[in-house]
Amino acid sequence: MALRAQAIQLKRLHILSTGPRRRAFLSLALLLGCAGGSPATPQPGDFVLAAVKDTIPLSPGEAGTASVVLTDRGEPAAGQTVGFAIVDGAGAGAQGATLAAASAVTDAAGTATIGVRAGLATTFRIQATLGSASAEVAVIVETGTVGGVMVAPFFAPSSTAASTTTGLAVRFFDQMSCRDLDLARPPDPARGVTSLAVGGTAFYDFVNTGELSAAVAQALYVHGTATTVLARGCVDIPGSSLLANSTVEVALPLYDATPDPVGTFAVTSTLSFQSPLAAAAALAAPWTDLSDCPLDPAQLWLDCTLDALSGSTPGDPLDCVPSPVAGGEGALGDALAARRGVVLVDGTGAPTACRGAHDGGGAESLDAIVLGLFGSPTPPALVALPAIAQDASALLDAVTLQSVLTIQPSSVAGDYLVTHTLSSAVFGPPNGPGAVALAPLGLPILTAYTTATANDGLLVIGNHGFTLRLGTAARSAFGPLSLVPRGLPAAAADLVPALFALAHSPDGAAIGCAALDATLCPTVSAPSGCLRAACASGIEALAAKLDAAFDGADGAGLDLYLSGSTPLLETHGDGLASKLGSSGIDPAQVGVWSVDLRTSLGRALLTATLNGDRTSD
């Protein structure tokens, strides 16, 4: 709509009938669905109600009648009882007006007539009902000179809503002013709600020239069952500016709406790490070691066992990497190392970390012998190890944080106090096994406090910090997400013993460390039991290494900081922001967090999506 010369300019358009008017009038305006629209199209078996007359003159205290017509399948419906009741609209209410009866029966023409006696000057509604059929009637009782008002909504120059508005809703309030109304949640006046196309005007007759009136308009975007208020405005109409027996035009400017954000929202924030976290590689490495060589996990089992022969020393920690120095793991370690598979080389001839099936003398290597203890076919748990490694590698690709955001008003208009509480972290699909409740993890600070401002439909949230401990949460998620679905224990401390318990001695008499000891000690002429203690210690060391892989993603102190902005979306027409984030109206308008994630292995700065749904006022 084109901008008018002045926002609230009254302009005489035309003169109505110059004949004498009665001092008070009763106006009947049908309100079906969205008031101001045309009657609903009859459906088979449906009743439809419609007003007989739009305007019936009536003086205060004078009796008159109001009639509605009932149709069924488009034909008059006789002999049906229609209920009538007075419904107070915004304003002074019925002011003593009464109905002659609570119902009336339709005649052969489908008409039901009810008597009404006006009280004092006011505006209210009469509602006619039959089953699911309903019609609302506006009752206007005025005692002074009256004129007509043509309300013409237009978009203010600062508004950006014109291109996405699908329709307008206009409300006219007799004997009220804009300051009497909550523009974010305007009530429905007795005259009803008039629906307009963009550029349309709404006409209101019998407006008292001695009283102040007000008109409110909303620019709407309707998508499915949701209605978003994009812009709104209100204009006062002094009665002295009206002309008796004529119509004036009132220009009503619309400004982009900022829905009220006060309330509590369930928020979903998705952090996607397009540049992988350094902690992600550190997390994946030990899980990959379980299966990245041809003879794994037997090769890794031997590595951990041999490394444990000398215990943990400052120069040789117990980390499943045997000392390469002769005698570093003792004489037994040297004897066993001599029977290990030769180191394999890659395509360029460079040595790898993997060993072959034969030792330096060409005999079957201990690595190959130990792998044979798992039997044939290969147990499913071992077959699953490469897939588990892939899961570990992808675990920190993205994380979804679920939280509760509570917004409260402050002493400054447009400024708010924000309480934000993290509730869970989700790894993998929503509602999947990778959802981790954060409170049971005992994290120090899951609730943060900050401030926010709202303007032009946008909420800007200040910086605030948490102790997320991403690695701790990822550890809790990994077992249910990757291990349990494969029939394996969720914790590394239980997983590693379970894996190596799948190994059996050739005679089937021993499993796990006992099988390893019974098989390898004789090969180097060592006594029975030579490896049992070292095997147990090695298994504990491997489990600890797998478990500690998650630690690199934890930070110290406050390790997650968020600040951001999000559109405030009103979808119920009540003035309250019902959603935070994208509405689908404008793809460029989305809720975004600026994220500062701090891990022990580095800092990541990124943006994350923000979406929220109101849970309470």
Summary of the structure (lengths in Angstrom):
residues: 617
radius of gyration: 39.1
end to end distance: 34.8
largest distance: 126.9
contacts: 2115
relative contact order: 0.11
helix: 20%
strand: 38%
